[in-house]
Amino acid sequence: MIEDPVGAAVPLDPLVVRVLAGNASPFTHTGTQTHLVGRDALALIDPGPDDADHLAALLSAIGGRPVVAIMVTHTHHDHSPLAARLREETGAPVIGCAPLTMADAGPRADRAFDVEYRPDRVLGDGDVVDGDGWTLQAIATPGHTSNHLAFALPQAQALFSGDHVMGWSTTIVSPPDGDMGDYMASLEKLMGRDERIYYPAHGQAIDNPQRLVRGMLGHRKQREGQILRLLARAPADIAAMVDAMYVGIDARLKPAAERSVLAHLFDLRRRGAVTEGEGALWHAA
């Protein structure tokens, strides 16, 4: 599949244009994708990292049209930091998820988050932002982060899924803010909706989203089953579980896999299926 050139304005729908930031990494795939919604008066979804080249590309794609909303799905550093500079350039308000302030669970549990994010309006589940010929409705989808929102665009039967559902990989769920139980519940919530296409912040558009979401639920349940089977044999620490469960994983992604296993363990502990013992060993209950 051909990936977008960095900085190019790529039409996806009469109401949607995508612009890729140049922040490719093992965690962002080809980079963060900002979506422009509308024809004349625009909304921008997930402005991206604080990068001068991406700002210039977005201003070029805007082309002098009015921007009525800069919308943010969540406050990871690859999604929200450019919002402040875009607000200065366009005069548009920053609207979307709530700011996230975490007590430090060390070392620097909040280091992945944009602590400078200052929205002009925080959206709750079901809240709406309107423009000329488009409507965006906030859908609370916590799990990847506690403040994560998706945005539904009914005029295109589309959902901007942020990092909750991505077009290249399953999302990272990392405690203490990421919560596997919330993530699974948010996937179930999307299963009850009828959008025909998802536009994620990373990866290509998803044109059969219900099938993908069903597969993601199955994948997480499979991981949960792997953990329970390993612990039924003997207590284990997280590193040993990752080695057994993620054979051949890119070494750069192993810390993320460990966070995901920890999220599963916290969810299983809450449900009474596992316990944590001495020496960082986990046990079947």
C-alpha positions as CSV (number, residue, x, y, z in Angstrom):
1,M,0.0,0.0,0.0
2,I,1.4,3.4,-1.0
3,E,1.8,5.7,2.0
4,D,1.2,9.5,1.9
5,P,4.1,11.8,1.3
6,V,4.9,13.9,4.4
7,G,3.2,17.2,4.2
8,A,0.9,16.4,1.3
9,A,-2.8,17.2,1.5
10,V,-4.5,14.0,0.5
11,P,-8.3,14.0,-0.2
12,L,-10.1,11.1,1.4
13,D,-13.7,12.2,1.0
14,P,-15.4,15.4,-0.2
15,L,-15.3,16.5,3.5
16,V,-12.0,15.1,4.6
17,V,-8.3,15.8,3.8
18,R,-5.3,14.1,5.5
19,V,-1.9,15.6,6.1
20,L,1.0,13.4,7.4
21,A,3.5,14.8,9.9
22,G,7.2,13.8,9.5
23,N,7.4,12.1,12.9
24,A,7.7,8.4,11.8
25,S,8.9,6.0,14.6
26,P,8.3,2.5,15.8
27,F,5.4,3.9,17.9
28,T,3.9,6.3,15.3
29,H,4.2,4.2,12.1
30,T,4.7,6.6,9.2
31,G,3.8,9.6,11.5
32,T,0.8,11.4,13.0
33,Q,-2.1,12.2,10.5
34,T,-3.9,15.5,10.9
35,H,-7.4,15.5,9.3
36,L,-9.1,18.6,7.9
37,V,-12.9,18.4,7.9
38,G,-15.1,20.7,5.8
39,R,-15.0,22.6,2.5
40,D,-15.1,26.3,3.4
41,A,-15.0,26.6,7.2
42,L,-12.8,23.8,8.6
43,A,-12.1,21.7,11.7
44,L,-8.6,20.2,12.2
45,I,-8.4,16.9,14.1
46,D,-5.2,16.1,16.0
47,P,-2.8,18.9,15.0
48,G,0.2,16.8,15.8
49,P,3.7,17.4,17.2
50,D,5.1,20.9,17.6
51,D,6.9,20.9,14.3
52,A,7.5,23.9,12.0
53,D,7.3,21.8,8.8
54,H,4.0,20.3,9.8
55,L,2.6,23.7,10.8
56,A,3.6,25.0,7.3
57,A,2.0,22.0,5.6
58,L,-1.3,22.5,7.5
59,L,-1.4,26.2,6.8
60,S,-0.9,25.4,3.1
61,A,-3.7,22.9,3.2
62,I,-6.0,25.3,5.0
63,G,-5.3,27.8,2.2
64,G,-6.6,30.8,4.0
65,R,-10.0,29.3,4.7
66,P,-11.5,30.0,8.2
67,V,-10.8,27.3,10.9
68,V,-13.6,27.1,13.4
69,A,-12.1,24.3,15.7
70,I,-8.8,22.7,16.4
71,M,-9.8,19.3,17.8
72,V,-7.8,16.9,19.9
73,T,-8.4,13.2,20.6
74,H,-5.9,12.9,23.4
75,T,-2.8,14.6,24.7
76,H,0.2,12.4,23.8
77,H,3.1,14.4,22.4
78,D,2.5,13.3,18.8
79,H,-1.1,14.6,18.8
80,S,-1.7,17.9,20.7
81,P,1.3,20.1,21.0
82,L,0.9,22.0,17.7
83,A,-2.6,23.1,18.8
84,A,-1.2,26.2,20.6
85,R,0.6,27.5,17.5
86,L,-2.3,26.7,15.2
87,R,-4.5,28.7,17.6
88,E,-2.2,31.7,17.2
89,E,-2.1,31.4,13.4
90,T,-5.8,30.8,12.8
91,G,-7.6,32.3,15.8
92,A,-9.5,29.0,16.2
93,P,-10.4,27.6,19.6
94,V,-8.8,24.3,20.8
95,I,-11.7,21.9,21.5
96,G,-11.7,18.3,22.5
97,C,-10.3,16.1,25.2
98,A,-9.7,17.2,28.8
99,P,-6.2,18.1,30.0
100,L,-4.5,15.2,31.8
101,T,-2.7,15.7,35.0
102,M,-1.2,12.6,36.7
103,A,0.4,12.1,40.0
104,D,3.9,10.9,39.2
105,A,3.9,7.1,39.6
106,G,7.7,7.2,38.6
107,P,9.8,7.5,36.8
108,R,7.8,10.4,35.2
109,A,4.6,8.6,34.4
110,D,3.3,11.7,32.6
111,R,6.3,12.0,30.3
112,A,4.4,10.9,27.2
113,F,1.8,13.6,27.7
114,D,1.5,17.2,26.6
115,V,1.3,19.0,30.0
116,E,1.0,22.4,28.2
117,Y,-2.3,21.5,26.5
118,R,-4.9,24.2,27.3
119,P,-8.2,23.6,25.6
120,D,-10.8,26.4,25.2
121,R,-13.6,23.9,25.4
122,V,-13.6,20.4,26.8
123,L,-16.0,17.9,25.1
124,G,-17.9,15.2,26.9
125,D,-19.4,12.0,25.4
126,G,-22.0,13.0,22.9
127,D,-21.1,16.7,22.7
128,V,-21.2,18.3,19.2
129,V,-19.2,20.8,17.2
130,D,-20.9,22.1,14.0
131,G,-19.5,23.7,10.9
132,D,-20.7,24.6,7.4
133,G,-22.1,21.2,6.2
134,W,-20.5,19.0,8.8
135,T,-21.0,17.9,12.4
136,L,-18.5,16.3,14.7
137,Q,-19.7,14.4,17.7
138,A,-17.4,13.4,20.6
139,I,-17.3,9.7,21.5
140,A,-15.6,9.0,24.8
141,T,-13.2,6.1,24.2
142,P,-10.9,5.8,27.2
143,G,-8.4,3.0,27.5
144,H,-5.3,4.1,25.5
145,T,-5.5,7.2,27.7
146,S,-8.2,8.1,30.2
147,N,-9.0,11.3,28.2
148,H,-9.2,9.8,24.7
149,L,-12.1,10.9,22.4
150,A,-13.1,9.7,19.0
151,F,-15.1,12.0,16.7
152,A,-18.0,10.9,14.5
153,L,-18.7,12.6,11.2
154,P,-22.3,11.5,10.3
155,Q,-22.3,13.3,6.9
156,A,-19.6,10.8,5.8
157,Q,-20.6,7.9,8.1
158,A,-17.0,8.2,9.4
159,L,-15.2,8.0,12.7
160,F,-11.9,9.7,13.5
161,S,-10.6,7.1,15.8
162,G,-7.3,8.7,17.0
163,D,-5.2,6.0,18.6
164,H,-8.0,3.9,19.9
165,V,-8.3,2.0,16.6
166,M,-5.3,2.4,14.3
167,G,-4.8,1.3,10.7
168,W,-1.4,-0.4,11.3
169,S,-1.3,-2.0,14.8
170,T,-3.2,-2.5,18.0
171,T,-2.8,0.4,20.4
172,I,-0.6,0.6,23.5
173,V,-2.4,0.5,26.8
174,S,0.1,1.6,29.4
175,P,-0.7,2.0,33.1
176,P,-1.2,4.0,35.3
177,D,-3.3,6.1,32.9
178,G,-4.0,3.4,30.3
179,D,-6.6,1.0,31.4
180,M,-7.3,-2.4,29.7
181,G,-10.8,-2.8,31.1
182,D,-11.7,0.7,29.8
183,Y,-10.1,-0.1,26.5
184,M,-12.1,-3.2,26.0
185,A,-15.3,-1.5,27.0
186,S,-14.6,1.3,24.5
187,L,-14.1,-1.3,21.7
188,E,-17.4,-2.9,22.7
189,K,-19.0,0.6,22.5
190,L,-17.7,1.0,18.9
191,M,-19.1,-2.4,18.0
192,G,-22.5,-0.9,18.7
193,R,-22.0,1.9,16.1
194,D,-22.5,1.9,12.4
195,E,-19.8,4.0,10.8
196,R,-18.6,2.7,7.4
197,I,-15.0,4.0,7.7
198,Y,-12.5,5.0,10.3
199,Y,-9.8,7.6,9.8
200,P,-7.1,6.8,12.4
201,A,-4.3,9.1,13.5
202,H,-1.8,6.4,12.3
203,G,-2.1,4.1,9.4
204,Q,-4.5,3.9,6.4
205,A,-8.2,4.4,6.6
206,I,-10.2,1.4,7.8
207,D,-13.0,0.5,5.4
208,N,-14.4,-2.5,7.3
209,P,-14.1,-1.2,10.9
210,Q,-16.5,-3.6,12.6
211,R,-14.5,-6.5,11.4
212,L,-11.3,-4.9,12.7
213,V,-12.7,-4.0,16.0
214,R,-14.1,-7.5,16.5
215,G,-10.6,-8.8,15.7
216,M,-9.0,-6.4,18.2
217,L,-11.3,-7.6,20.9
218,G,-10.4,-11.2,20.0
219,H,-6.7,-10.4,20.0
220,R,-6.9,-8.9,23.5
221,K,-8.9,-11.8,24.8
222,Q,-6.3,-14.1,23.3
223,R,-3.5,-12.3,25.2
224,E,-5.5,-12.5,28.4
225,G,-5.8,-16.2,27.8
226,Q,-2.1,-16.6,27.2
227,I,-1.3,-14.8,30.5
228,L,-3.7,-17.0,32.5
229,R,-2.3,-20.2,30.9
230,L,1.3,-19.2,31.7
231,L,0.4,-18.4,35.3
232,A,-1.5,-21.6,35.7
233,R,1.8,-23.4,35.1
234,A,4.0,-21.3,37.4
235,P,4.3,-17.8,38.8
236,A,6.1,-15.5,36.4
237,D,7.3,-11.9,36.1
238,I,6.3,-9.6,33.2
239,A,9.6,-9.9,31.3
240,A,9.3,-13.7,31.2
241,M,5.7,-13.4,30.1
242,V,6.6,-11.1,27.2
243,D,9.4,-13.4,26.1
244,A,6.9,-16.3,25.9
245,M,4.0,-14.3,24.4
246,Y,5.8,-12.0,21.9
247,V,8.2,-14.3,20.0
248,G,10.4,-12.3,17.6
249,I,9.2,-8.9,18.7
250,D,11.3,-5.9,17.7
251,A,13.5,-5.1,20.7
252,R,12.5,-1.4,20.5
253,L,8.8,-2.5,21.1
254,K,9.5,-4.8,24.1
255,P,9.0,-2.1,26.7
256,A,5.6,-1.3,25.2
257,A,4.7,-5.0,25.2
258,E,5.6,-5.1,28.9
259,R,3.3,-2.2,29.6
260,S,0.5,-3.9,27.7
261,V,1.0,-7.1,29.7
262,L,0.9,-5.1,32.9
263,A,-2.4,-3.5,31.8
264,H,-3.8,-7.0,31.3
265,L,-2.6,-8.1,34.7
266,F,-4.1,-5.0,36.5
267,D,-7.4,-5.8,34.8
268,L,-7.2,-9.5,35.7
269,R,-6.3,-8.6,39.3
270,R,-9.3,-6.3,39.5
271,R,-11.5,-9.2,38.4
272,G,-9.9,-11.6,41.0
273,A,-8.1,-13.8,38.4
274,V,-4.5,-13.1,39.4
275,T,-2.5,-11.8,42.3
276,E,0.9,-10.1,42.6
277,G,3.4,-11.7,44.9
278,E,6.9,-11.0,46.1
279,G,9.8,-10.4,43.7
280,A,7.6,-9.0,41.0
281,L,6.1,-12.4,40.4
282,W,2.4,-12.8,39.4
283,H,0.3,-15.8,40.3
284,A,-2.9,-17.3,39.2
285,A,-5.6,-16.7,41.8
